[in-house]
Amino acid sequence: MDGSFIVDDLLIVLRQLYLSENDIEIKNVWLHYGMKLKKNIEAGKIFPLDEVDDKFMSEFFNT
């Protein structure tokens, strides 16, 4: 199994959890993990598959 698929799936799950949560404290937990993942991708520790990841990250973090 290609590890990049796991990264894609994780990004999707984190985004869905973030968007579906109403409790701000829990929402902040999902945002925290999303930020950690984003930093690892930017640091080159995790490589996104393609431009879809960049689009997702910009939507997820409104950047």
Biopython code that builds the backbone (N, CA, C, O; Angstrom):
import numpy as np
from Bio.PDB.StructureBuilder import StructureBuilder

atoms = [
    (1, "MET", "N", (0.845, -1.184, 0.000)),
    (1, "MET", "CA", (0.000, 0.000, 0.000)),
    (1, "MET", "C", (0.885, 1.240, 0.000)),
    (1, "MET", "O", (1.877, 1.321, 0.725)),
    (2, "ASP", "N", (0.510, 2.177, -0.809)),
    (2, "ASP", "CA", (1.237, 3.433, -0.934)),
    (2, "ASP", "C", (0.878, 4.338, 0.232)),
    (2, "ASP", "O", (-0.301, 4.607, 0.464)),
    (3, "GLY", "N", (1.870, 4.810, 0.964)),
    (3, "GLY", "CA", (1.638, 5.657, 2.117)),
    (3, "GLY", "C", (0.949, 6.966, 1.795)),
    (3, "GLY", "O", (0.300, 7.555, 2.659)),
    (4, "SER", "N", (1.084, 7.433, 0.547)),
    (4, "SER", "CA", (0.455, 8.703, 0.190)),
    (4, "SER", "C", (-1.064, 8.597, 0.194)),
    (4, "SER", "O", (-1.752, 9.593, 0.417)),
    (5, "PHE", "N", (-1.595, 7.403, -0.050)),
    (5, "PHE", "CA", (-3.047, 7.238, 0.028)),
    (5, "PHE", "C", (-3.524, 7.406, 1.460)),
    (5, "PHE", "O", (-4.602, 7.950, 1.700)),
    (6, "ILE", "N", (-2.736, 6.948, 2.399)),
    (6, "ILE", "CA", (-3.080, 7.104, 3.812)),
    (6, "ILE", "C", (-3.127, 8.583, 4.173)),
    (6, "ILE", "O", (-4.017, 9.008, 4.909)),
    (7, "VAL", "N", (-2.189, 9.366, 3.671)),
    (7, "VAL", "CA", (-2.173, 10.804, 3.924)),
    (7, "VAL", "C", (-3.422, 11.446, 3.341)),
    (7, "VAL", "O", (-4.063, 12.265, 4.000)),
    (8, "ASP", "N", (-3.774, 11.084, 2.112)),
    (8, "ASP", "CA", (-4.982, 11.630, 1.489)),
    (8, "ASP", "C", (-6.213, 11.299, 2.314)),
    (8, "ASP", "O", (-7.046, 12.168, 2.571)),
    (9, "ASP", "N", (-6.331, 10.048, 2.727)),
    (9, "ASP", "CA", (-7.484, 9.627, 3.524)),
    (9, "ASP", "C", (-7.530, 10.365, 4.854)),
    (9, "ASP", "O", (-8.604, 10.763, 5.306)),
    (10, "LEU", "N", (-6.391, 10.548, 5.477)),
    (10, "LEU", "CA", (-6.330, 11.240, 6.757)),
    (10, "LEU", "C", (-6.757, 12.702, 6.610)),
    (10, "LEU", "O", (-7.482, 13.229, 7.454)),
    (11, "LEU", "N", (-6.313, 13.342, 5.552)),
    (11, "LEU", "CA", (-6.716, 14.724, 5.306)),
    (11, "LEU", "C", (-8.230, 14.820, 5.135)),
    (11, "LEU", "O", (-8.862, 15.730, 5.672)),
    (12, "ILE", "N", (-8.800, 13.899, 4.400)),
    (12, "ILE", "CA", (-10.245, 13.897, 4.177)),
    (12, "ILE", "C", (-10.988, 13.688, 5.489)),
    (12, "ILE", "O", (-11.956, 14.392, 5.777)),
    (13, "VAL", "N", (-10.540, 12.724, 6.280)),
    (13, "VAL", "CA", (-11.197, 12.436, 7.558)),
    (13, "VAL", "C", (-11.089, 13.627, 8.507)),
    (13, "VAL", "O", (-12.080, 14.002, 9.134)),
    (14, "LEU", "N", (-9.917, 14.222, 8.622)),
    (14, "LEU", "CA", (-9.744, 15.380, 9.501)),
    (14, "LEU", "C", (-10.646, 16.535, 9.081)),
    (14, "LEU", "O", (-11.251, 17.201, 9.921)),
    (15, "ARG", "N", (-10.729, 16.762, 7.788)),
    (15, "ARG", "CA", (-11.575, 17.857, 7.305)),
    (15, "ARG", "C", (-13.043, 17.574, 7.617)),
    (15, "ARG", "O", (-13.763, 18.463, 8.072)),
    (16, "GLN", "N", (-13.487, 16.351, 7.375)),
    (16, "GLN", "CA", (-14.888, 16.007, 7.650)),
    (16, "GLN", "C", (-15.205, 16.113, 9.138)),
    (16, "GLN", "O", (-16.264, 16.613, 9.518)),
    (17, "LEU", "N", (-14.296, 15.648, 9.971)),
    (17, "LEU", "CA", (-14.509, 15.758, 11.413)),
    (17, "LEU", "C", (-14.591, 17.223, 11.842)),
    (17, "LEU", "O", (-15.442, 17.607, 12.644)),
    (18, "TYR", "N", (-13.693, 18.023, 11.290)),
    (18, "TYR", "CA", (-13.671, 19.453, 11.611)),
    (18, "TYR", "C", (-14.979, 20.132, 11.187)),
    (18, "TYR", "O", (-15.573, 20.889, 11.956)),
    (19, "LEU", "N", (-15.415, 19.856, 9.967)),
    (19, "LEU", "CA", (-16.604, 20.522, 9.440)),
    (19, "LEU", "C", (-17.894, 20.054, 10.106)),
    (19, "LEU", "O", (-18.857, 20.815, 10.197)),
    (20, "SER", "N", (-17.914, 18.810, 10.570)),
    (20, "SER", "CA", (-19.148, 18.263, 11.137)),
    (20, "SER", "C", (-19.298, 18.524, 12.638)),
    (20, "SER", "O", (-20.365, 18.291, 13.206)),
    (21, "GLU", "N", (-18.254, 18.996, 13.267)),
    (21, "GLU", "CA", (-18.284, 19.178, 14.727)),
    (21, "GLU", "C", (-18.878, 20.532, 15.096)),
    (21, "GLU", "O", (-18.560, 21.551, 14.483)),
    (22, "ASN", "N", (-19.740, 20.530, 16.103)),
    (22, "ASN", "CA", (-20.333, 21.775, 16.597)),
    (22, "ASN", "C", (-19.639, 22.293, 17.848)),
    (22, "ASN", "O", (-19.616, 23.501, 18.085)),
    (23, "ASP", "N", (-19.078, 21.404, 18.644)),
    (23, "ASP", "CA", (-18.396, 21.785, 19.887)),
    (23, "ASP", "C", (-17.041, 22.403, 19.531)),
    (23, "ASP", "O", (-16.186, 21.738, 18.946)),
    (24, "ILE", "N", (-16.854, 23.664, 19.881)),
    (24, "ILE", "CA", (-15.642, 24.398, 19.490)),
    (24, "ILE", "C", (-14.375, 23.768, 20.061)),
    (24, "ILE", "O", (-13.331, 23.803, 19.410)),
    (25, "GLU", "N", (-14.441, 23.198, 21.248)),
    (25, "GLU", "CA", (-13.242, 22.582, 21.828)),
    (25, "GLU", "C", (-12.818, 21.350, 21.040)),
    (25, "GLU", "O", (-11.629, 21.144, 20.800)),
    (26, "ILE", "N", (-13.771, 20.541, 20.642)),
    (26, "ILE", "CA", (-13.455, 19.352, 19.851)),
    (26, "ILE", "C", (-13.027, 19.770, 18.446)),
    (26, "ILE", "O", (-12.115, 19.179, 17.868)),
    (27, "LYS", "N", (-13.684, 20.782, 17.905)),
    (27, "LYS", "CA", (-13.321, 21.302, 16.593)),
    (27, "LYS", "C", (-11.855, 21.745, 16.600)),
    (27, "LYS", "O", (-11.125, 21.513, 15.636)),
    (28, "ASN", "N", (-11.432, 22.382, 17.692)),
    (28, "ASN", "CA", (-10.045, 22.829, 17.818)),
    (28, "ASN", "C", (-9.066, 21.660, 17.861)),
    (28, "ASN", "O", (-7.929, 21.792, 17.409)),
    (29, "VAL", "N", (-9.492, 20.517, 18.398)),
    (29, "VAL", "CA", (-8.633, 19.326, 18.399)),
    (29, "VAL", "C", (-8.367, 18.889, 16.968)),
    (29, "VAL", "O", (-7.224, 18.615, 16.603)),
    (30, "TRP", "N", (-9.432, 18.821, 16.145)),
    (30, "TRP", "CA", (-9.253, 18.398, 14.748)),
    (30, "TRP", "C", (-8.399, 19.416, 13.999)),
    (30, "TRP", "O", (-7.576, 19.038, 13.166)),
    (31, "LEU", "N", (-8.587, 20.697, 14.286)),
    (31, "LEU", "CA", (-7.781, 21.727, 13.645)),
    (31, "LEU", "C", (-6.308, 21.578, 14.045)),
    (31, "LEU", "O", (-5.415, 21.735, 13.212)),
    (32, "HIS", "N", (-6.061, 21.275, 15.323)),
    (32, "HIS", "CA", (-4.697, 21.069, 15.819)),
    (32, "HIS", "C", (-4.001, 19.947, 15.039)),
    (32, "HIS", "O", (-2.866, 20.105, 14.589)),
    (33, "TYR", "N", (-4.692, 18.818, 14.887)),
    (33, "TYR", "CA", (-4.084, 17.704, 14.159)),
    (33, "TYR", "C", (-3.914, 18.029, 12.678)),
    (33, "TYR", "O", (-2.944, 17.602, 12.052)),
    (34, "GLY", "N", (-4.850, 18.778, 12.126)),
    (34, "GLY", "CA", (-4.714, 19.215, 10.739)),
    (34, "GLY", "C", (-3.505, 20.111, 10.553)),
    (34, "GLY", "O", (-2.785, 19.998, 9.561)),
    (35, "MET", "N", (-3.284, 21.009, 11.515)),
    (35, "MET", "CA", (-2.125, 21.903, 11.447)),
    (35, "MET", "C", (-0.815, 21.121, 11.562)),
    (35, "MET", "O", (0.150, 21.411, 10.854)),
    (36, "LYS", "N", (-0.784, 20.133, 12.452)),
    (36, "LYS", "CA", (0.426, 19.311, 12.583)),
    (36, "LYS", "C", (0.718, 18.584, 11.279)),
    (36, "LYS", "O", (1.868, 18.520, 10.842)),
    (37, "LEU", "N", (-0.322, 18.038, 10.657)),
    (37, "LEU", "CA", (-0.151, 17.340, 9.390)),
    (37, "LEU", "C", (0.323, 18.306, 8.308)),
    (37, "LEU", "O", (1.206, 17.975, 7.516)),
    (38, "LYS", "N", (-0.267, 19.498, 8.278)),
    (38, "LYS", "CA", (0.124, 20.519, 7.303)),
    (38, "LYS", "C", (1.601, 20.890, 7.469)),
    (38, "LYS", "O", (2.325, 21.008, 6.481)),
    (39, "LYS", "N", (2.044, 21.072, 8.702)),
    (39, "LYS", "CA", (3.447, 21.413, 8.953)),
    (39, "LYS", "C", (4.384, 20.302, 8.500)),
    (39, "LYS", "O", (5.452, 20.576, 7.954)),
    (40, "ASN", "N", (3.994, 19.054, 8.723)),
    (40, "ASN", "CA", (4.820, 17.931, 8.286)),
    (40, "ASN", "C", (4.887, 17.851, 6.768)),
    (40, "ASN", "O", (5.936, 17.528, 6.210)),
    (41, "ILE", "N", (3.783, 18.142, 6.097)),
    (41, "ILE", "CA", (3.790, 18.157, 4.634)),
    (41, "ILE", "C", (4.715, 19.265, 4.141)),
    (41, "ILE", "O", (5.539, 19.046, 3.252)),
    (42, "GLU", "N", (4.575, 20.452, 4.721)),
    (42, "GLU", "CA", (5.410, 21.591, 4.314)),
    (42, "GLU", "C", (6.885, 21.348, 4.610)),
    (42, "GLU", "O", (7.749, 21.824, 3.874)),
    (43, "ALA", "N", (7.183, 20.615, 5.675)),
    (43, "ALA", "CA", (8.570, 20.331, 6.039)),
    (43, "ALA", "C", (9.162, 19.207, 5.193)),
    (43, "ALA", "O", (10.345, 18.890, 5.317)),
    (44, "GLY", "N", (8.342, 18.607, 4.335)),
    (44, "GLY", "CA", (8.830, 17.537, 3.482)),
    (44, "GLY", "C", (8.871, 16.190, 4.166)),
    (44, "GLY", "O", (9.436, 15.243, 3.619)),
    (45, "LYS", "N", (8.289, 16.077, 5.345)),
    (45, "LYS", "CA", (8.261, 14.798, 6.045)),
    (45, "LYS", "C", (7.155, 13.902, 5.498)),
    (45, "LYS", "O", (7.255, 12.676, 5.548)),
    (46, "ILE", "N", (6.087, 14.532, 4.970)),
    (46, "ILE", "CA", (4.982, 13.812, 4.338)),
    (46, "ILE", "C", (4.751, 14.488, 3.000)),
    (46, "ILE", "O", (4.616, 15.710, 2.935)),
    (47, "PHE", "N", (4.705, 13.717, 1.951)),
    (47, "PHE", "CA", (4.551, 14.276, 0.617)),
    (47, "PHE", "C", (3.134, 14.074, 0.106)),
    (47, "PHE", "O", (2.675, 12.938, -0.014)),
    (48, "PRO", "N", (2.429, 15.171, -0.200)),
    (48, "PRO", "CA", (1.093, 15.032, -0.762)),
    (48, "PRO", "C", (1.160, 14.429, -2.160)),
    (48, "PRO", "O", (2.169, 14.564, -2.852)),
    (49, "LEU", "N", (0.094, 13.770, -2.572)),
    (49, "LEU", "CA", (0.073, 13.103, -3.877)),
    (49, "LEU", "C", (0.171, 14.084, -5.036)),
    (49, "LEU", "O", (0.986, 13.903, -5.941)),
    (50, "ASP", "N", (-0.655, 15.115, -5.010)),
    (50, "ASP", "CA", (-0.709, 16.038, -6.137)),
    (50, "ASP", "C", (-1.359, 17.344, -5.720)),
    (50, "ASP", "O", (-1.452, 17.640, -4.529)),
    (51, "GLU", "N", (-1.808, 18.122, -6.684)),
    (51, "GLU", "CA", (-2.393, 19.432, -6.405)),
    (51, "GLU", "C", (-3.687, 19.342, -5.616)),
    (51, "GLU", "O", (-4.096, 20.321, -4.992)),
    (52, "VAL", "N", (-4.331, 18.202, -5.630)),
    (52, "VAL", "CA", (-5.574, 18.034, -4.874)),
    (52, "VAL", "C", (-5.314, 18.317, -3.396)),
    (52, "VAL", "O", (-6.143, 18.928, -2.723)),
    (53, "ASP", "N", (-4.169, 17.874, -2.896)),
    (53, "ASP", "CA", (-3.831, 18.120, -1.495)),
    (53, "ASP", "C", (-3.676, 19.614, -1.218)),
    (53, "ASP", "O", (-4.116, 20.104, -0.178)),
    (54, "ASP", "N", (-3.053, 20.334, -2.145)),
    (54, "ASP", "CA", (-2.901, 21.778, -1.968)),
    (54, "ASP", "C", (-4.265, 22.454, -1.940)),
    (54, "ASP", "O", (-4.503, 23.356, -1.137)),
    (55, "LYS", "N", (-5.159, 22.012, -2.822)),
    (55, "LYS", "CA", (-6.508, 22.578, -2.856)),
    (55, "LYS", "C", (-7.223, 22.284, -1.543)),
    (55, "LYS", "O", (-7.873, 23.162, -0.976)),
    (56, "PHE", "N", (-7.105, 21.060, -1.064)),
    (56, "PHE", "CA", (-7.743, 20.695, 0.201)),
    (56, "PHE", "C", (-7.200, 21.538, 1.341)),
    (56, "PHE", "O", (-7.966, 22.070, 2.145)),
    (57, "MET", "N", (-5.884, 21.662, 1.414)),
    (57, "MET", "CA", (-5.280, 22.398, 2.519)),
    (57, "MET", "C", (-5.727, 23.864, 2.488)),
    (57, "MET", "O", (-5.979, 24.451, 3.540)),
    (58, "SER", "N", (-5.827, 24.452, 1.308)),
    (58, "SER", "CA", (-6.256, 25.844, 1.241)),
    (58, "SER", "C", (-7.716, 25.982, 1.654)),
    (58, "SER", "O", (-8.086, 26.974, 2.281)),
    (59, "GLU", "N", (-8.556, 24.997, 1.310)),
    (59, "GLU", "CA", (-9.955, 25.036, 1.731)),
    (59, "GLU", "C", (-10.074, 24.784, 3.224)),
    (59, "GLU", "O", (-10.854, 25.444, 3.910)),
    (60, "PHE", "N", (-9.300, 23.828, 3.727)),
    (60, "PHE", "CA", (-9.379, 23.448, 5.135)),
    (60, "PHE", "C", (-8.983, 24.616, 6.024)),
    (60, "PHE", "O", (-9.622, 24.872, 7.045)),
    (61, "PHE", "N", (-7.935, 25.319, 5.637)),
    (61, "PHE", "CA", (-7.402, 26.390, 6.475)),
    (61, "PHE", "C", (-7.749, 27.782, 5.963)),
    (61, "PHE", "O", (-7.277, 28.783, 6.503)),
    (62, "ASN", "N", (-8.572, 27.845, 4.921)),
    (62, "ASN", "CA", (-8.988, 29.124, 4.336)),
    (62, "ASN", "C", (-7.802, 30.021, 4.015)),
    (62, "ASN", "O", (-7.801, 31.209, 4.337)),
    (63, "THR", "N", (-6.779, 29.430, 3.368)),
    (63, "THR", "CA", (-5.598, 30.224, 3.010)),
    (63, "THR", "C", (-5.560, 30.489, 1.532)),
    (63, "THR", "O", (-4.637, 31.143, 1.046)),
]
sb = StructureBuilder()
sb.init_structure("model")
sb.init_model(0)
sb.init_chain("A")
sb.init_seg("    ")
for serial, (resi, resn, name, xyz) in enumerate(atoms, 1):
    if name == "N":
        sb.init_residue(resn, " ", resi, " ")
    sb.init_atom(name, np.array(xyz, "f"), 0.0, 1.0, " ", f" {name:<3s}", serial, name[0])
structure = sb.get_structure()
